Amino acid sequence: MTIRCIAFDLDDTLWACKPVIVHAEQRFYTWLQTHYPRITTAYTPEELVKKRMNYMQQYPELHYNLTRLRKDWLATLAIEHAYPAEHLVEQGFEVFWLARNEVTFFEGALTVLEALSARFLLGVISNGNASVHHIGVGHLFQFVHSAAQAGVAKPHPAIFQQALAQVDILPHQAVYVGDDPLRDIQGAAGAGWRTVWFNPDHQAWVGGQKPDAIIDNLAQLEAVVARL
């Protein structure tokens, strides 16, 4: 079987997500302290994060669009504290989003992507709102498809089907690489893709259809794909 396309999840597959989000939330809170002090007087950083998470949990139908959810929450935050919403929503989101894209790639990840891009079509399929173009590696990918664009989030098969339609690739010619057993591996497998589970912490498999291969370092990926 000839593999022509490799697509990647982003958060916790190409870089660690938690430190990026923690940093972005801190940057956003500092910005609020300067421009919207009534909010930071009312909430500690931890309380504000909890407030956002509680808000987002009320709208599971919008979990495919994290940008809209955060902006909607910012609008309610502004109204709650008697601030004009537009400025807080747009500039507040930009402050968070710019910091959210200040990522540190896993060791060797960029070298792997550059090598693979010479042999395969590369793509991104992500539920999040990081931007490989803003980060500066967009030139390595032939397609970038997000849950917000798809209208559904992983593990829904439509997001994987839509992505392949952009490059005229059949599912059996494609491999998806991700860290999440359900959203990434079982989601892609359900759409007919081959799958590689990125599992650097050597977690036990959660059950259900297993990945076609498991790696704990992205440097192993090219050799693994050659055997699929």
N, C-alpha and C positions, 0 to 999 in steps of 0.2 A: 504494500500500500504506500503510495507516494504522498507525503505531507507537503503541502504548498504554503500553508499559512499557520502562524503561531500568534495567538492573541493572549493578552495578559490582563489580569486584575492589577490594580495599582497599590492601594493601601495594604500593608503587611505582606505584599508580594514583591514589590520593587523597593519599598522603603518601610520603615516602622511607622505606623500610624499614630499611636498614642502620644509620643513626644511632640509630634507636629501639631496635633489638635490642642494639647495642653498649652503649647507656646502661642498658638493662634488665639485661644480664649484669653490668655494673659494679656496679649497685645490689645485685644478688643476691650478688655476691662480697663486697662490703663487709658485708652482713648476715651472711654466713657467718663472716667474720673475727671478728665480735662474739660470735656464738652457737655456732659450730661450728669453733673454731680448728684442730682436728686436720686438717680438710679443707684449709684454706687454707695450713697448714704443708706439706702434701704436694703441693699444686698451685699454680702461678701462675694468674692469670686466663686466660691463653692456653691453658695446659695443661688447665684445667678445661673450657673450651669444646670443645677437641679431644676430650676424654674423652666429653663428652656427644654430640658428633656421631658418634663411633665407636660409641657405644652405640645410637643411633637407627638407624644404618645396618644394624644387625643385625636390625632388625624392620621391613622394608619393608611388611609386611602391615598395620602400624599407622600408616603415614604419613598416613592420613586424619585421625588424631586426635592432634594435637601436644600437647594437654593431657595425655592419658593417657601418651604417651611420656615427656614431661618428668617427670611424677609417678613413673612406674616407674623412671626413671633416678635420681631423688632418693631413692627407697627403697633402691636398690642402693648409692648413695653413703653413706647413713646406716649401713647394715649393714657396709659395708666399713670404716668408721671407728668402729664400735662406739658409734653413737648410736641412740636410739629413733627409729624411722622416722616415726611418725605426725606428730609436731610438725614435723620437717624437711620432710616432703612437703607438708603443707597450708600452713604458714606460709611455707616457702621458695618454693612456687609462687606464693602471693599476692604476695610481695615482687616477684618477677619480673613477674608478670602486670600488676600495677598500673603498674609502670614501662613495660611493653610497650605500655600504652594511653596513654602521654603522648606524643601525636603532634603534629606540626606539619603542617597541611594545606598542600599546594602552593598557591602564590599564586593567589587567585581561585577556588579549588575550592569553598569554602563558598557563595560568591555564585552559582556555577553550579548547585550542588545546590538551593539555595533557589528559584532561578528555574525549574528543571526540575520541581520538586515541585508547582508550581502548574499544570502542564500534563500531567504523566505520572505513572503509578505508578512509584515508584522502589524498587529492591531492592538487596540485597547478596548476593553468592555468593562465599565465601572459603574457601580451604584453611587459613587461619590461625586464631588464636584471639583476635584483636582484637575489641573489642565497641563498635559504634557507639553503643549505649545508654549504656555507661559513659563513653564519650568525650563524650557530650552531644548527638549529632546523630541519635539514633535516631528522633526524631519526623519526620524527613524521608523515612523509608523505610517502605513498606508491608509489606515482608518482609525478613528477614535469615536466610540459609540458609548453614550452615557444613558443611564436609566431615565434621566429627564428627557432626552431626545426620544427614547423608545416609548415612553409612556407607561412602562412597566419596569420593575426591578428584577435583577437576578434573584431567584433561580428561574423566573418565567422564561420559557423557551423562545418567546418572541424577540427578546433582546439579542439573543445569539443568532437567530434567523435573520433579523434585520441587518446585523453587522456583516454577515457573509454576503448578503445581497449587494452590499456596496462594492465588493471586489470580485463577484461572480465566482465564488469558491463553494464547492459542495461540502457538507458537514464532515464526511469521512476524510476529506483532505485537510482538515483543520484540527489544531490542538489548542486547548485552552489551559492556561497555567494560572493557578490561584491557590490561596491559602485556606479558603473556607470550604469545608466538606460539602455543605448543603448548597450555598449560593453559587459557588464556583464549580465544584467538581460534579455534583449530581445535577446541577442546573445545565451545565454544558453537555453532560452525557445524555440528558433527557432530550436535548436538541440534536443528538447524533454526532457530537464532536468526540474526538479522542481527548483524554484528560491527563494532566500532570499535576499532582498535588505537591505544592511547596510546603514542606513540613519541617522547618529547621529545629523545632522544639521536640521532635519525635513523639508527637501525640498519638494516642491510640485512635484507630479508625472508628468513626461514630456509628457505622452500620449502613446498610443500603448498598447500592452499586458502588463497587470500589473503583478507584482511579486506575488508569492504564499503567501509570508509573508514579513513583514517589521520589522526590529529591529533597535534600536538606541544604543544598547550596545551588545557586543558579548556574554556577560553572558546570554542573552536571547535565544541564538541560540539552545541549546540542547532541551529546552522545545518546541520551535517552530517546530523543525524538528520532534519531537515526534507526532505532530498533523498533519503533512503532509500525 
